[in-house]
Amino acid sequence: MNLKINKKIRYKFLTLTINTLNINYKNIYYFVLHNTILFTYLCNVKLKKDVLEVGRLKMEVGRIKILNLEL
């Protein structure tokens, strides 16, 4: 998967998420909307529920696919 896809959007939301959830880096979560990487989360396993909650807020926009990639 090309990590440079939609780089500006990705980093915008990544920064927003880090500032909001005070994320600890462990896992990378991709929220894929219409086959486009829209969100990238670097989060601790303990924050999985929080990340999923954020994802649910975007369900109104379209179908979201979450991929968990281990570092």
PQR file of N, CA, C, O and H, with PARSE charges and radii, in Angstrom:
ATOM      1  N   MET A   1       0.846  -1.193   0.000 -0.4000 1.5000
ATOM      2  CA  MET A   1       0.000   0.000   0.000 -0.0000 2.0000
ATOM      3  C   MET A   1       0.884   1.248   0.000  0.5500 1.7000
ATOM      4  O   MET A   1       1.815   1.365   0.798 -0.5500 1.4000
ATOM      5  N   ASN A   2       0.587   2.150  -0.881 -0.4000 1.5000
ATOM      6  CA  ASN A   2       1.387   3.359  -1.001 -0.0000 2.0000
ATOM      7  C   ASN A   2       1.044   4.348   0.099  0.5500 1.7000
ATOM      8  O   ASN A   2      -0.070   4.870   0.149 -0.5500 1.4000
ATOM      9  H   ASN A   2      -0.168   2.056  -1.529  0.4000 1.0000
ATOM     10  N   LEU A   3       2.009   4.609   0.987 -0.4000 1.5000
ATOM     11  CA  LEU A   3       1.767   5.488   2.126 -0.0000 2.0000
ATOM     12  C   LEU A   3       1.697   6.962   1.730  0.5500 1.7000
ATOM     13  O   LEU A   3       1.322   7.812   2.538 -0.5500 1.4000
ATOM     14  H   LEU A   3       2.914   4.185   0.947  0.4000 1.0000
ATOM     15  N   LYS A   4       2.062   7.258   0.474 -0.4000 1.5000
ATOM     16  CA  LYS A   4       2.075   8.651   0.036 -0.0000 2.0000
ATOM     17  C   LYS A   4       0.744   9.102  -0.558  0.5500 1.7000
ATOM     18  O   LYS A   4       0.585  10.264  -0.930 -0.5500 1.4000
ATOM     19  H   LYS A   4       2.366   6.568  -0.183  0.4000 1.0000
ATOM     20  N   ILE A   5      -0.209   8.176  -0.646 -0.4000 1.5000
ATOM     21  CA  ILE A   5      -1.519   8.516  -1.215 -0.0000 2.0000
ATOM     22  C   ILE A   5      -2.206   9.552  -0.333  0.5500 1.7000
ATOM     23  O   ILE A   5      -2.289   9.390   0.884 -0.5500 1.4000
ATOM     24  H   ILE A   5      -0.080   7.232  -0.344  0.4000 1.0000
ATOM     25  N   ASN A   6      -2.692  10.606  -0.956 -0.4000 1.5000
ATOM     26  CA  ASN A   6      -3.410  11.643  -0.223 -0.0000 2.0000
ATOM     27  C   ASN A   6      -2.618  12.109   0.999  0.5500 1.7000
ATOM     28  O   ASN A   6      -3.143  12.205   2.108 -0.5500 1.4000
ATOM     29  H   ASN A   6      -2.625  10.738  -1.945  0.4000 1.0000
ATOM     30  N   LYS A   7      -1.344  12.395   0.759 -0.4000 1.5000
ATOM     31  CA  LYS A   7      -0.417  12.741   1.830 -0.0000 2.0000
ATOM     32  C   LYS A   7      -0.899  13.913   2.686  0.5500 1.7000
ATOM     33  O   LYS A   7      -0.844  13.858   3.915 -0.5500 1.4000
ATOM     34  H   LYS A   7      -0.917  12.318  -0.143  0.4000 1.0000
ATOM     35  N   LYS A   8      -1.367  14.964   2.033 -0.4000 1.5000
ATOM     36  CA  LYS A   8      -1.805  16.146   2.772 -0.0000 2.0000
ATOM     37  C   LYS A   8      -2.988  15.837   3.675  0.5500 1.7000
ATOM     38  O   LYS A   8      -3.007  16.232   4.841 -0.5500 1.4000
ATOM     39  H   LYS A   8      -1.411  15.009   1.035  0.4000 1.0000
ATOM     40  N   ILE A   9      -3.973  15.132   3.137 -0.4000 1.5000
ATOM     41  CA  ILE A   9      -5.152  14.770   3.925 -0.0000 2.0000
ATOM     42  C   ILE A   9      -4.743  13.854   5.068  0.5500 1.7000
ATOM     43  O   ILE A   9      -5.186  14.016   6.205 -0.5500 1.4000
ATOM     44  H   ILE A   9      -3.958  14.811   2.190  0.4000 1.0000
ATOM     45  N   ARG A  10      -3.892  12.891   4.746 -0.4000 1.5000
ATOM     46  CA  ARG A  10      -3.470  11.903   5.741 -0.0000 2.0000
ATOM     47  C   ARG A  10      -2.794  12.582   6.924  0.5500 1.7000
ATOM     48  O   ARG A  10      -3.134  12.313   8.077 -0.5500 1.4000
ATOM     49  H   ARG A  10      -3.532  12.759   3.822  0.4000 1.0000
ATOM     50  N   TYR A  11      -1.835  13.463   6.641 -0.4000 1.5000
ATOM     51  CA  TYR A  11      -1.118  14.112   7.725 -0.0000 2.0000
ATOM     52  C   TYR A  11      -1.984  15.102   8.491  0.5500 1.7000
ATOM     53  O   TYR A  11      -1.790  15.307   9.689 -0.5500 1.4000
ATOM     54  H   TYR A  11      -1.559  13.681   5.705  0.4000 1.0000
ATOM     55  N   LYS A  12      -2.929  15.709   7.806 -0.4000 1.5000
ATOM     56  CA  LYS A  12      -3.839  16.633   8.473 -0.0000 2.0000
ATOM     57  C   LYS A  12      -4.628  15.910   9.566  0.5500 1.7000
ATOM     58  O   LYS A  12      -4.704  16.381  10.701 -0.5500 1.4000
ATOM     59  H   LYS A  12      -3.086  15.543   6.832  0.4000 1.0000
ATOM     60  N   PHE A  13      -5.209  14.771   9.218 -0.4000 1.5000
ATOM     61  CA  PHE A  13      -6.006  14.025  10.178 -0.0000 2.0000
ATOM     62  C   PHE A  13      -5.142  13.301  11.193  0.5500 1.7000
ATOM     63  O   PHE A  13      -5.551  13.102  12.337 -0.5500 1.4000
ATOM     64  H   PHE A  13      -5.148  14.389   8.296  0.4000 1.0000
ATOM     65  N   LEU A  14      -3.937  12.903  10.770 -0.4000 1.5000
ATOM     66  CA  LEU A  14      -3.021  12.245  11.700 -0.0000 2.0000
ATOM     67  C   LEU A  14      -2.657  13.212  12.820  0.5500 1.7000
ATOM     68  O   LEU A  14      -2.659  12.842  13.994 -0.5500 1.4000
ATOM     69  H   LEU A  14      -3.605  13.065   9.840  0.4000 1.0000
ATOM     70  N   THR A  15      -2.345  14.452  12.451 -0.4000 1.5000
ATOM     71  CA  THR A  15      -1.996  15.470  13.430 -0.0000 2.0000
ATOM     72  C   THR A  15      -3.177  15.760  14.351  0.5500 1.7000
ATOM     73  O   THR A  15      -3.019  15.882  15.566 -0.5500 1.4000
ATOM     74  H   THR A  15      -2.343  14.752  11.497  0.4000 1.0000
ATOM     75  N   LEU A  16      -4.357  15.867  13.756 -0.4000 1.5000
ATOM     76  CA  LEU A  16      -5.571  16.122  14.522 -0.0000 2.0000
ATOM     77  C   LEU A  16      -5.822  15.000  15.532  0.5500 1.7000
ATOM     78  O   LEU A  16      -6.172  15.251  16.685 -0.5500 1.4000
ATOM     79  H   LEU A  16      -4.485  15.768  12.769  0.4000 1.0000
ATOM     80  N   THR A  17      -5.637  13.775  15.081 -0.4000 1.5000
ATOM     81  CA  THR A  17      -5.884  12.618  15.935 -0.0000 2.0000
ATOM     82  C   THR A  17      -4.872  12.539  17.073  0.5500 1.7000
ATOM     83  O   THR A  17      -5.231  12.255  18.216 -0.5500 1.4000
ATOM     84  H   THR A  17      -5.353  13.571  14.145  0.4000 1.0000
ATOM     85  N   ILE A  18      -3.617  12.790  16.754 -0.4000 1.5000
ATOM     86  CA  ILE A  18      -2.576  12.750  17.783 -0.0000 2.0000
ATOM     87  C   ILE A  18      -2.861  13.798  18.859  0.5500 1.7000
ATOM     88  O   ILE A  18      -2.742  13.521  20.053 -0.5500 1.4000
ATOM     89  H   ILE A  18      -3.325  13.020  15.825  0.4000 1.0000
ATOM     90  N   ASN A  19      -3.234  14.986  18.434 -0.4000 1.5000
ATOM     91  CA  ASN A  19      -3.521  16.058  19.385 -0.0000 2.0000
ATOM     92  C   ASN A  19      -4.759  15.758  20.220  0.5500 1.7000
ATOM     93  O   ASN A  19      -4.833  16.149  21.385 -0.5500 1.4000
ATOM     94  H   ASN A  19      -3.331  15.211  17.465  0.4000 1.0000
ATOM     95  N   THR A  20      -5.724  15.071  19.634 -0.4000 1.5000
ATOM     96  CA  THR A  20      -6.984  14.794  20.316 -0.0000 2.0000
ATOM     97  C   THR A  20      -6.890  13.623  21.282  0.5500 1.7000
ATOM     98  O   THR A  20      -7.395  13.704  22.402 -0.5500 1.4000
ATOM     99  H   THR A  20      -5.664  14.753  18.688  0.4000 1.0000
ATOM    100  N   LEU A  21      -6.253  12.539  20.866 -0.4000 1.5000
ATOM    101  CA  LEU A  21      -6.239  11.324  21.678 -0.0000 2.0000
ATOM    102  C   LEU A  21      -4.942  11.103  22.453  0.5500 1.7000
ATOM    103  O   LEU A  21      -4.818  10.130  23.197 -0.5500 1.4000
ATOM    104  H   LEU A  21      -5.843  12.473  19.956  0.4000 1.0000
ATOM    105  N   ASN A  22      -3.975  12.006  22.278 -0.4000 1.5000
ATOM    106  CA  ASN A  22      -2.670  11.826  22.927 -0.0000 2.0000
ATOM    107  C   ASN A  22      -2.138  10.419  22.662  0.5500 1.7000
ATOM    108  O   ASN A  22      -1.875   9.644  23.582 -0.5500 1.4000
ATOM    109  H   ASN A  22      -4.076  12.796  21.674  0.4000 1.0000
ATOM    110  N   ILE A  23      -1.994  10.126  21.399 -0.4000 1.5000
ATOM    111  CA  ILE A  23      -1.673   8.772  20.950 -0.0000 2.0000
ATOM    112  C   ILE A  23      -0.239   8.320  21.264  0.5500 1.7000
ATOM    113  O   ILE A  23       0.722   9.076  21.126 -0.5500 1.4000
ATOM    114  H   ILE A  23      -2.208  10.756  20.652  0.4000 1.0000
ATOM    115  N   ASN A  24      -0.142   7.068  21.687 -0.4000 1.5000
ATOM    116  CA  ASN A  24       1.156   6.419  21.871 -0.0000 2.0000
ATOM    117  C   ASN A  24       1.368   5.549  20.647  0.5500 1.7000
ATOM    118  O   ASN A  24       0.459   4.826  20.239 -0.5500 1.4000
ATOM    119  H   ASN A  24      -0.923   6.454  21.799  0.4000 1.0000
ATOM    120  N   TYR A  25       2.554   5.605  20.052 -0.4000 1.5000
ATOM    121  CA  TYR A  25       2.794   4.882  18.805 -0.0000 2.0000
ATOM    122  C   TYR A  25       2.989   3.393  19.012  0.5500 1.7000
ATOM    123  O   TYR A  25       3.894   2.976  19.734 -0.5500 1.4000
ATOM    124  H   TYR A  25       3.293   6.192  20.383  0.4000 1.0000
ATOM    125  N   LYS A  26       2.146   2.592  18.382 -0.4000 1.5000
ATOM    126  CA  LYS A  26       2.345   1.145  18.387 -0.0000 2.0000
ATOM    127  C   LYS A  26       1.803   0.526  17.120  0.5500 1.7000
ATOM    128  O   LYS A  26       2.525  -0.169  16.406 -0.5500 1.4000
ATOM    129  H   LYS A  26       1.410   2.931  17.795  0.4000 1.0000
ATOM    130  N   ASN A  27       0.533   0.771  16.835 -0.4000 1.5000
ATOM    131  CA  ASN A  27      -0.098   0.194  15.642 -0.0000 2.0000
ATOM    132  C   ASN A  27      -0.500   1.282  14.667  0.5500 1.7000
ATOM    133  O   ASN A  27      -0.745   2.424  15.057 -0.5500 1.4000
ATOM    134  H   ASN A  27      -0.054   1.336  17.415  0.4000 1.0000
ATOM    135  N   ILE A  28      -0.564   0.919  13.396 -0.4000 1.5000
ATOM    136  CA  ILE A  28      -1.009   1.866  12.375 -0.0000 2.0000
ATOM    137  C   ILE A  28      -2.379   1.425  11.904  0.5500 1.7000
ATOM    138  O   ILE A  28      -2.573   0.272  11.521 -0.5500 1.4000
ATOM    139  H   ILE A  28      -0.365  -0.008  13.079  0.4000 1.0000
ATOM    140  N   TYR A  29      -3.339   2.357  11.935 -0.4000 1.5000
ATOM    141  CA  TYR A  29      -4.692   2.049  11.460 -0.0000 2.0000
ATOM    142  C   TYR A  29      -4.991   2.893  10.240  0.5500 1.7000
ATOM    143  O   TYR A  29      -4.795   4.108  10.245 -0.5500 1.4000
ATOM    144  H   TYR A  29      -3.182   3.294  12.246  0.4000 1.0000
ATOM    145  N   TYR A  30      -5.465   2.241   9.198 -0.4000 1.5000
ATOM    146  CA  TYR A  30      -5.870   2.976   8.006 -0.0000 2.0000
ATOM    147  C   TYR A  30      -7.382   2.928   7.900  0.5500 1.7000
ATOM    148  O   TYR A  30      -7.980   1.852   7.927 -0.5500 1.4000
ATOM    149  H   TYR A  30      -5.624   1.254   9.193  0.4000 1.0000
ATOM    150  N   PHE A  31      -7.989   4.073   7.782 -0.4000 1.5000
ATOM    151  CA  PHE A  31      -9.419   4.115   7.516 -0.0000 2.0000
ATOM    152  C   PHE A  31      -9.538   4.387   6.032  0.5500 1.7000
ATOM    153  O   PHE A  31      -9.190   5.465   5.550 -0.5500 1.4000
ATOM    154  H   PHE A  31      -7.504   4.947   7.760  0.4000 1.0000
ATOM    155  N   VAL A  32     -10.038   3.390   5.314 -0.4000 1.5000
ATOM    156  CA  VAL A  32     -10.112   3.505   3.870 -0.0000 2.0000
ATOM    157  C   VAL A  32     -11.539   3.848   3.455  0.5500 1.7000
ATOM    158  O   VAL A  32     -12.480   3.108   3.742 -0.5500 1.4000
ATOM    159  H   VAL A  32     -10.321   2.515   5.706  0.4000 1.0000
ATOM    160  N   LEU A  33     -11.681   4.974   2.782 -0.4000 1.5000
ATOM    161  CA  LEU A  33     -12.995   5.427   2.349 -0.0000 2.0000
ATOM    162  C   LEU A  33     -13.018   5.447   0.832  0.5500 1.7000
ATOM    163  O   LEU A  33     -12.286   6.214   0.205 -0.5500 1.4000
ATOM    164  H   LEU A  33     -10.917   5.576   2.549  0.4000 1.0000
ATOM    165  N   HIS A  34     -13.862   4.601   0.239 -0.4000 1.5000
ATOM    166  CA  HIS A  34     -13.938   4.477  -1.210 -0.0000 2.0000
ATOM    167  C   HIS A  34     -12.557   4.221  -1.808  0.5500 1.7000
ATOM    168  O   HIS A  34     -12.139   4.877  -2.762 -0.5500 1.4000
ATOM    169  H   HIS A  34     -14.456   3.978   0.748  0.4000 1.0000
ATOM    170  N   ASN A  35     -11.853   3.238  -1.212 -0.4000 1.5000
ATOM    171  CA  ASN A  35     -10.526   2.836  -1.674 -0.0000 2.0000
ATOM    172  C   ASN A  35      -9.486   3.939  -1.608  0.5500 1.7000
ATOM    173  O   ASN A  35      -8.489   3.899  -2.328 -0.5500 1.4000
ATOM    174  H   ASN A  35     -12.192   2.705  -0.437  0.4000 1.0000
ATOM    175  N   THR A  36      -9.713   4.926  -0.748 -0.4000 1.5000
ATOM    176  CA  THR A  36      -8.752   6.010  -0.589 -0.0000 2.0000
ATOM    177  C   THR A  36      -8.335   6.116   0.866  0.5500 1.7000
ATOM    178  O   THR A  36      -9.183   6.122   1.759 -0.5500 1.4000
ATOM    179  H   THR A  36     -10.523   4.958  -0.163  0.4000 1.0000
ATOM    180  N   ILE A  37      -7.033   6.200   1.111 -0.4000 1.5000
ATOM    181  CA  ILE A  37      -6.581   6.342   2.498 -0.0000 2.0000
ATOM    182  C   ILE A  37      -6.962   7.731   2.975  0.5500 1.7000
ATOM    183  O   ILE A  37      -6.500   8.731   2.425 -0.5500 1.4000
ATOM    184  H   ILE A  37      -6.344   6.194   0.386  0.4000 1.0000
ATOM    185  N   LEU A  38      -7.805   7.794   4.000 -0.4000 1.5000
ATOM    186  CA  LEU A  38      -8.283   9.079   4.476 -0.0000 2.0000
ATOM    187  C   LEU A  38      -7.724   9.401   5.857  0.5500 1.7000
ATOM    188  O   LEU A  38      -7.410  10.553   6.157 -0.5500 1.4000
ATOM    189  H   LEU A  38      -8.180   6.982   4.447  0.4000 1.0000
ATOM    190  N   PHE A  39      -7.602   8.365   6.699 -0.4000 1.5000
ATOM    191  CA  PHE A  39      -7.070   8.579   8.037 -0.0000 2.0000
ATOM    192  C   PHE A  39      -5.940   7.617   8.316  0.5500 1.7000
ATOM    193  O   PHE A  39      -5.977   6.473   7.862 -0.5500 1.4000
ATOM    194  H   PHE A  39      -7.858   7.429   6.456  0.4000 1.0000
ATOM    195  N   THR A  40      -4.948   8.050   9.046 -0.4000 1.5000
ATOM    196  CA  THR A  40      -3.899   7.158   9.502 -0.0000 2.0000
ATOM    197  C   THR A  40      -3.736   7.402  10.986  0.5500 1.7000
ATOM    198  O   THR A  40      -3.489   8.533  11.405 -0.5500 1.4000
ATOM    199  H   THR A  40      -4.918   8.979   9.415  0.4000 1.0000
ATOM    200  N   TYR A  41      -3.870   6.373  11.777 -0.4000 1.5000
ATOM    201  CA  TYR A  41      -3.726   6.524  13.215 -0.0000 2.0000
ATOM    202  C   TYR A  41      -2.542   5.710  13.713  0.5500 1.7000
ATOM    203  O   TYR A  41      -2.391   4.536  13.374 -0.5500 1.4000
ATOM    204  H   TYR A  41      -4.071   5.454  11.436  0.4000 1.0000
ATOM    205  N   LEU A  42      -1.714   6.343  14.515 -0.4000 1.5000
ATOM    206  CA  LEU A  42      -0.657   5.630  15.216 -0.0000 2.0000
ATOM    207  C   LEU A  42      -1.153   5.579  16.651  0.5500 1.7000
ATOM    208  O   LEU A  42      -1.223   6.609  17.322 -0.5500 1.4000
ATOM    209  H   LEU A  42      -1.838   7.297  14.791  0.4000 1.0000
ATOM    210  N   CYS A  43      -1.501   4.385  17.128 -0.4000 1.5000
ATOM    211  CA  CYS A  43      -2.135   4.341  18.434 -0.0000 2.0000
ATOM    212  C   CYS A  43      -1.712   3.158  19.270  0.5500 1.7000
ATOM    213  O   CYS A  43      -1.198   2.164  18.758 -0.5500 1.4000
ATOM    214  H   CYS A  43      -1.444   3.548  16.583  0.4000 1.0000
ATOM    215  N   ASN A  44      -1.934   3.278  20.552 -0.4000 1.5000
ATOM    216  CA  ASN A  44      -1.677   2.205  21.498 -0.0000 2.0000
ATOM    217  C   ASN A  44      -2.859   1.260  21.467  0.5500 1.7000
ATOM    218  O   ASN A  44      -3.981   1.683  21.191 -0.5500 1.4000
ATOM    219  H   ASN A  44      -2.352   4.085  20.968  0.4000 1.0000
ATOM    220  N   VAL A  45      -2.625  -0.018  21.746 -0.4000 1.5000
ATOM    221  CA  VAL A  45      -3.690  -1.009  21.723 -0.0000 2.0000
ATOM    222  C   VAL A  45      -4.826  -0.601  22.662  0.5500 1.7000
ATOM    223  O   VAL A  45      -5.991  -0.886  22.385 -0.5500 1.4000
ATOM    224  H   VAL A  45      -1.713  -0.362  21.970  0.4000 1.0000
ATOM    225  N   LYS A  46      -4.497   0.059  23.759 -0.4000 1.5000
ATOM    226  CA  LYS A  46      -5.491   0.487  24.738 -0.0000 2.0000
ATOM    227  C   LYS A  46      -6.453   1.519  24.166  0.5500 1.7000
ATOM    228  O   LYS A  46      -7.539   1.726  24.708 -0.5500 1.4000
ATOM    229  H   LYS A  46      -3.550   0.292  23.984  0.4000 1.0000
ATOM    230  N   LEU A  47      -6.055   2.170  23.067 -0.4000 1.5000
ATOM    231  CA  LEU A  47      -6.894   3.206  22.474 -0.0000 2.0000
ATOM    232  C   LEU A  47      -7.721   2.689  21.300  0.5500 1.7000
ATOM    233  O   LEU A  47      -8.360   3.472  20.596 -0.5500 1.4000
ATOM    234  H   LEU A  47      -5.173   2.002  22.627  0.4000 1.0000
ATOM    235  N   LYS A  48      -7.710   1.375  21.089 -0.4000 1.5000
ATOM    236  CA  LYS A  48      -8.442   0.808  19.949 -0.0000 2.0000
ATOM    237  C   LYS A  48      -9.899   1.248  19.938  0.5500 1.7000
ATOM    238  O   LYS A  48     -10.422   1.636  18.893 -0.5500 1.4000
ATOM    239  H   LYS A  48      -7.191   0.740  21.662  0.4000 1.0000
ATOM    240  N   LYS A  49     -10.560   1.190  21.096 -0.4000 1.5000
ATOM    241  CA  LYS A  49     -11.964   1.577  21.154 -0.0000 2.0000
ATOM    242  C   LYS A  49     -12.153   3.037  20.762  0.5500 1.7000
ATOM    243  O   LYS A  49     -13.093   3.376  20.043 -0.5500 1.4000
ATOM    244  H   LYS A  49     -10.135   0.874  21.944  0.4000 1.0000
ATOM    245  N   ASP A  50     -11.255   3.902  21.239 -0.4000 1.5000
ATOM    246  CA  ASP A  50     -11.348   5.323  20.906 -0.0000 2.0000
ATOM    247  C   ASP A  50     -11.211   5.541  19.405  0.5500 1.7000
ATOM    248  O   ASP A  50     -11.942   6.333  18.811 -0.5500 1.4000
ATOM    249  H   ASP A  50     -10.492   3.627  21.823  0.4000 1.0000
ATOM    250  N   VAL A  51     -10.262   4.825  18.799 -0.4000 1.5000
ATOM    251  CA  VAL A  51     -10.042   4.965  17.366 -0.0000 2.0000
ATOM    252  C   VAL A  51     -11.258   4.476  16.590  0.5500 1.7000
ATOM    253  O   VAL A  51     -11.669   5.091  15.606 -0.5500 1.4000
ATOM    254  H   VAL A  51      -9.668   4.182  19.282  0.4000 1.0000
ATOM    255  N   LEU A  52     -11.824   3.365  17.042 -0.4000 1.5000
ATOM    256  CA  LEU A  52     -13.005   2.832  16.368 -0.0000 2.0000
ATOM    257  C   LEU A  52     -14.189   3.787  16.509  0.5500 1.7000
ATOM    258  O   LEU A  52     -14.988   3.928  15.583 -0.5500 1.4000
ATOM    259  H   LEU A  52     -11.490   2.865  17.841  0.4000 1.0000
ATOM    260  N   GLU A  53     -14.302   4.437  17.653 -0.4000 1.5000
ATOM    261  CA  GLU A  53     -15.372   5.411  17.850 -0.0000 2.0000
ATOM    262  C   GLU A  53     -15.230   6.555  16.861  0.5500 1.7000
ATOM    263  O   GLU A  53     -16.218   6.999  16.275 -0.5500 1.4000
ATOM    264  H   GLU A  53     -13.653   4.323  18.405  0.4000 1.0000
ATOM    265  N   VAL A  54     -14.013   7.031  16.675 -0.4000 1.5000
ATOM    266  CA  VAL A  54     -13.762   8.093  15.709 -0.0000 2.0000
ATOM    267  C   VAL A  54     -14.166   7.629  14.318  0.5500 1.7000
ATOM    268  O   VAL A  54     -14.736   8.389  13.536 -0.5500 1.4000
ATOM    269  H   VAL A  54     -13.212   6.670  17.151  0.4000 1.0000
ATOM    270  N   GLY A  55     -13.856   6.343  14.014 -0.4000 1.5000
ATOM    271  CA  GLY A  55     -14.216   5.774  12.723 -0.0000 2.0000
ATOM    272  C   GLY A  55     -15.717   5.752  12.509  0.5500 1.7000
ATOM    273  O   GLY A  55     -16.203   6.044  11.416 -0.5500 1.4000
ATOM    274  H   GLY A  55     -13.392   5.725  14.650  0.4000 1.0000
ATOM    275  N   ARG A  56     -16.447   5.407  13.554 -0.4000 1.5000
ATOM    276  CA  ARG A  56     -17.905   5.328  13.441 -0.0000 2.0000
ATOM    277  C   ARG A  56     -18.517   6.685  13.120  0.5500 1.7000
ATOM    278  O   ARG A  56     -19.549   6.763  12.454 -0.5500 1.4000
ATOM    279  H   ARG A  56     -16.053   5.171  14.442  0.4000 1.0000
ATOM    280  N   LEU A  57     -17.892   7.740  13.586 -0.4000 1.5000
ATOM    281  CA  LEU A  57     -18.401   9.079  13.310 -0.0000 2.0000
ATOM    282  C   LEU A  57     -18.369   9.379  11.814  0.5500 1.7000
ATOM    283  O   LEU A  57     -19.133  10.210  11.323 -0.5500 1.4000
ATOM    284  H   LEU A  57     -17.053   7.678  14.128  0.4000 1.0000
ATOM    285  N   LYS A  58     -17.479   8.697  11.097 -0.4000 1.5000
ATOM    286  CA  LYS A  58     -17.326   8.940   9.666 -0.0000 2.0000
ATOM    287  C   LYS A  58     -18.151   7.972   8.820  0.5500 1.7000
ATOM    288  O   LYS A  58     -18.135   8.058   7.592 -0.5500 1.4000
ATOM    289  H   LYS A  58     -16.858   8.022  11.496  0.4000 1.0000
ATOM    290  N   MET A  59     -18.862   7.067   9.455 -0.4000 1.5000
ATOM    291  CA  MET A  59     -19.654   6.079   8.711 -0.0000 2.0000
ATOM    292  C   MET A  59     -20.718   6.747   7.848  0.5500 1.7000
ATOM    293  O   MET A  59     -21.143   6.196   6.832 -0.5500 1.4000
ATOM    294  H   MET A  59     -18.875   6.997  10.453  0.4000 1.0000
ATOM    295  N   GLU A  60     -21.141   7.933   8.259 -0.4000 1.5000
ATOM    296  CA  GLU A  60     -22.155   8.651   7.493 -0.0000 2.0000
ATOM    297  C   GLU A  60     -21.641   9.041   6.112  0.5500 1.7000
ATOM    298  O   GLU A  60     -22.416   9.158   5.163 -0.5500 1.4000
ATOM    299  H   GLU A  60     -20.795   8.380   9.085  0.4000 1.0000
ATOM    300  N   VAL A  61     -20.347   9.238   6.008 -0.4000 1.5000
ATOM    301  CA  VAL A  61     -19.750   9.656   4.741 -0.0000 2.0000
ATOM    302  C   VAL A  61     -19.677   8.500   3.760  0.5500 1.7000
ATOM    303  O   VAL A  61     -19.835   8.693   2.554 -0.5500 1.4000
ATOM    304  H   VAL A  61     -19.717   9.143   6.778  0.4000 1.0000
ATOM    305  N   GLY A  62     -19.436   7.295   4.273 -0.4000 1.5000
ATOM    306  CA  GLY A  62     -19.336   6.148   3.385 -0.0000 2.0000
ATOM    307  C   GLY A  62     -18.822   4.934   4.118  0.5500 1.7000
ATOM    308  O   GLY A  62     -18.596   4.982   5.327 -0.5500 1.4000
ATOM    309  H   GLY A  62     -19.308   7.138   5.252  0.4000 1.0000
ATOM    310  N   ARG A  63     -18.637   3.853   3.404 -0.4000 1.5000
ATOM    311  CA  ARG A  63     -18.164   2.603   4.016 -0.0000 2.0000
ATOM    312  C   ARG A  63     -16.686   2.723   4.379  0.5500 1.7000
ATOM    313  O   ARG A  63     -15.860   3.120   3.557 -0.5500 1.4000
ATOM    314  H   ARG A  63     -18.821   3.813   2.422  0.4000 1.0000
ATOM    315  N   ILE A  64     -16.377   2.379   5.599 -0.4000 1.5000
ATOM    316  CA  ILE A  64     -14.994   2.477   6.065 -0.0000 2.0000
ATOM    317  C   ILE A  64     -14.413   1.087   6.280  0.5500 1.7000
ATOM    318  O   ILE A  64     -15.036   0.226   6.902 -0.5500 1.4000
ATOM    319  H   ILE A  64     -17.048   2.057   6.267  0.4000 1.0000
ATOM    320  N   LYS A  65     -13.223   0.887   5.762 -0.4000 1.5000
ATOM    321  CA  LYS A  65     -12.532  -0.375   5.940 -0.0000 2.0000
ATOM    322  C   LYS A  65     -11.321  -0.108   6.836  0.5500 1.7000
ATOM    323  O   LYS A  65     -10.525   0.789   6.557 -0.5500 1.4000
ATOM    324  H   LYS A  65     -12.717   1.586   5.257  0.4000 1.0000
ATOM    325  N   ILE A  66     -11.186  -0.876   7.895 -0.4000 1.5000
ATOM    326  CA  ILE A  66     -10.074  -0.659   8.816 -0.0000 2.0000
ATOM    327  C   ILE A  66      -9.056  -1.776   8.670  0.5500 1.7000
ATOM    328  O   ILE A  66      -9.388  -2.955   8.801 -0.5500 1.4000
ATOM    329  H   ILE A  66     -11.832  -1.604   8.121  0.4000 1.0000
ATOM    330  N   LEU A  67      -7.817  -1.397   8.397 -0.4000 1.5000
ATOM    331  CA  LEU A  67      -6.748  -2.375   8.242 -0.0000 2.0000
ATOM    332  C   LEU A  67      -5.737  -2.196   9.360  0.5500 1.7000
ATOM    333  O   LEU A  67      -5.223  -1.095   9.560 -0.5500 1.4000
ATOM    334  H   LEU A  67      -7.548  -0.440   8.290  0.4000 1.0000
ATOM    335  N   ASN A  68      -5.444  -3.265  10.093 -0.4000 1.5000
ATOM    336  CA  ASN A  68      -4.480  -3.210  11.180 -0.0000 2.0000
ATOM    337  C   ASN A  68      -3.145  -3.771  10.679  0.5500 1.7000
ATOM    338  O   ASN A  68      -3.046  -4.953  10.349 -0.5500 1.4000
ATOM    339  H   ASN A  68      -5.862  -4.159   9.931  0.4000 1.0000
ATOM    340  N   LEU A  69      -2.136  -2.925  10.626 -0.4000 1.5000
ATOM    341  CA  LEU A  69      -0.818  -3.356  10.171 -0.0000 2.0000
ATOM    342  C   LEU A  69       0.162  -3.325  11.329  0.5500 1.7000
ATOM    343  O   LEU A  69       0.373  -2.276  11.938 -0.5500 1.4000
ATOM    344  H   LEU A  69      -2.216  -1.965  10.894  0.4000 1.0000
ATOM    345  N   GLU A  70       0.765  -4.473  11.639 -0.4000 1.5000
ATOM    346  CA  GLU A  70       1.712  -4.528  12.750 -0.0000 2.0000
ATOM    347  C   GLU A  70       3.054  -3.965  12.316  0.5500 1.7000
ATOM    348  O   GLU A  70       3.503  -4.193  11.193 -0.5500 1.4000
ATOM    349  H   GLU A  70       0.594  -5.325  11.144  0.4000 1.0000
ATOM    350  N   LEU A  71       3.694  -3.221  13.225 -0.4000 1.5000
ATOM    351  CA  LEU A  71       5.004  -2.635  12.925 -0.0000 2.0000
ATOM    352  C   LEU A  71       6.072  -3.695  13.111  0.5500 1.7000
ATOM    353  O   LEU A  71       7.255  -3.420  12.912 -0.5500 1.4000
ATOM    354  H   LEU A  71       3.329  -3.035  14.138  0.4000 1.0000
TER
END
